[in-house]
């Protein structure tokens, strides 16, 4: 089993039970004590669990916890890059798209520079700056304006007013959490409201979410699962989650994470 697969399984166990012990994980996974501790270290570095003596507990954050853009950008970088590349393949030249704020959508924007005659509406200053800076075919980039959040999203009445009257071909969003009951969520009320309006302007919704978002519930819903035309995730997503999502969303795309097994122990 690859390290990414082990860590995904461990994370699901932590979320299900609230805590795990190293000894129990060693027995369940049939790996060494050192391997389990390395996996817990990796999850803790991403802010997904809290290490304690002899094991780990669920991260103490609640539904309103909102990591900064830089913190989110450091998490699951390989998975986000693979997801972003696959999502960018869905973008067609000559279309108008919406792009929400976030670290996954920022990775996605890097691949948009190869798409000609594209109009991009975004409430993300980092995404707008990136598209203005990188060389590529002519594109139109529209930044909404609004109040800036800790996660570098522009939200609130100004952003909503700028978005509301638009008619986009497709909207691409990243989310804080994906849950069978709660749907796609955000910890920020104003950001969720702004993203709901963005979603309403498009004929098609593509959601990008790495496997660690499964089972996470933020304070406010952006959209129900069935509203997503496509959900793009990575191969760390568990079998149970895949089954739920295949039944709920229009299409589930699961991409392999490039380099996930590089220099990692496989047991």
N, C-alpha and C positions, 0 to 999 in steps of 0.2 A: 504494500500500500504506500502511495506517495505521501510526502509530508503534508501537502495541501489537503489531501483526502482525510488524513488522520485529524488534522486541525479542524476541519469542517465538522467531523463527527464529534470531536471533543466539545466544540462550541455548542452544538445542538444539545449535548448532554448537560452542559452547564446551564443553558437556558431552560432546559426541561426540569432539572432538579435544583437549580440554584447554586450548586457547588459540586465539585468532583475531588476525589482523592487520587494521588499518584498511584498508589498500590492497586486501586480498582481499575484504573486506566491501563496499567501494565498487564493485568490479567485479561481485560476485555480485548485489548488490541494485540496481545501477544508480542510485545516489543519490550525493549530494555527500559529501565528506570531513567537512564540518561536521555533516551529518545523522547520519552513523555515530557521530561522537564524542558527539553529544548522546544517542544511544541507549545508548552505553556508559556515559555519565555516569548516565543513569537507572537502568540495571541495577546499577551500582556503588553508587548511593545506597540501593538496596534490599538490598544485601548479597549479590547473586546472582553477581557476578563481581568480580574484582580488576583494576583498571586498571593497565597497565604501559605503558612507552614504546612507542608504535606499535601498541597493541592492548589485549587483555585476556586474562586467564587464568581458569581455573575457580577458584571460591572455595575457599580452603584448608581449609574445614571438613571434618570427617569424619563418620562415622555417629553419633557421640555428641554432636556439637555441638547445643546446645539454646538457641536465642535466647530472650530474655526476652519477656514478654507485650507490653511497650511497643515493643520492636523489631519483633515480628511484626505488631503493630497498624498500624505505619507502612508496611508493605509491601502493595502491590496493593489499596489501600483501595477503589477503584472496583469492581474485580472482586469483592472480598469482599462488598460491599454488594449487587451484582446477584445474586450467588449466594445470599446470605442471604435476599433477598426471594423468590426463586424457591423456595427450600427451605421457607420459612414458609408458602407456599401449599399445601404438602402436609400441614400440621397441621390436624386436625379438632377442633372443639369437643367437650369431654367426654372426651377421651382422656388417657392417661398416657404421657409421653414422657421419655426420657433425653437429656441434653445434656452433651457432654464439654466440657472446658476448651479455650480457644484464642481467637485473635482473630476467626476466622471465625464461630465459634459465639457469640461476644459480639455480633457484628453481627446474627446470626440472632435472638438473644434480643430485640433491640429491636423486631422485628416480631411477637413472640409476644404482646405486650400487647393486641393486638386480638382474641385468641382466648379466648372465654369458657369457664369450667368446665374449665380445663386444669390438670393436675397435672404439674409439672416436677421431675424428679430430676436434680441436677447435682453434679459435683465441682469446679465453678468458682465461687469466691467472687465474682468480678466479675459473672458471669451472675446469681447469686442476688441480689446487691445491686441490680443493674439492675432485675430483675423486681419486687423489693420497692419500688423507688423510683418507677418510672414509673406514671402513672395508667392505669387500664384496668379491664376486668371482673374479677370475683373469680377468683383462681387460687390453687392450693396449690403452694408452692415448698419443696422438700426439699434441703438441702445435706448432703452425705454426711459431712463430717468427714474427717480424715486428715492426712498430712504434706504441707506445701505445697512445690511445686517452684518452680524459677526461672520457669517459664512460668505460674505461678498456678493450678496444678492440685492438687487434694487427692488423694493417692494412698496406697497401702500397705494394711496389714491392716485398719485401721479403715474406710477407704473401701470396701474389698472386702466386708467383713462387712455393711456397710450396704446394699450394692447386691445382693449375691448372692441374697437371698430374694425379690426383687421380680419382678413380671411386668408388663412394660411393653408398650404397643402399638407403639411405634416408638422407635428411638434415632437421634439425630443427632450425628455426630462430625465434627470437623476432624482433619486428619492432617498430619504432617510431610512425608511422601513417598508417592508413588504410583508403583509400578513393575510392569511386566508379570510379572516373576518373584517379586519380594519382596512384592508386594501393598501394603497400607496399613501404614505403619510410623511408629515414634516413635523419637527418639534416647534416650528415658528408659525404662529397663527397668521401673521401678515404674509409670510412667504407662501404658505399653503393657499391663502385666498388669491394671491397673485398668480400662482401656478394653476389654480382652478380656472381662472379666466383665460390664461394662456391655452390651456387644454381645450377650452370651449371654442376657440377660434379655428380649430383645425379639423379636417376631415379624417385625420389619421393620427394616432398617438403611439409613439415608440418610447418605452421605458427602459432605461439602462440601470441595472442593479446587480452588483456582485453578490456572491452567495451569502456573505455575512449579513446582508440586509434582511434575509428571510427570518421571520419571527419577531422582528423589531417593530415596535409600534410607537409612532410619534404622536404628539398631542392632537394634530388636526389632519383630517383626510384631504388628499389632493384629488384622488380618483379611486373608484372601485376597480377591482381586478378586471372585470369584464369590459371596462372602458378601454383597455389597452389593446390596440391592434397587434402589437408585437412587444414582447418582453425579451430583452437580451441579457443573459447572465453567463456565468462561467461554470466549468465542469466540477467545481467544488460544491455545487448545489446538490443537496441530498435527494435520494430517490422519492421520498415522500413529498418533498416540496415540488419536485418536477411533476408528479402526478396531479397534485392540486392545481398547479399553474397551467398545465396542458388542458385541463378541463375548464379553466376560468378565462384565460386570455385568448385572443385571436390566434396567436402563434407564439410558441416558445422557442427561442434560439439559444442553444447552449454551446458556448465556444470553449475550446481547449485553451489553457493558460500557457503561453509560450515561456519556456524556461522554468516551469514550475518545479521540475525535478532536478534542475541543475544544482550540483553540489549539495544535494539534500539526500539524506539517508532513505533508502527504500527498503521496507521490511514487510 
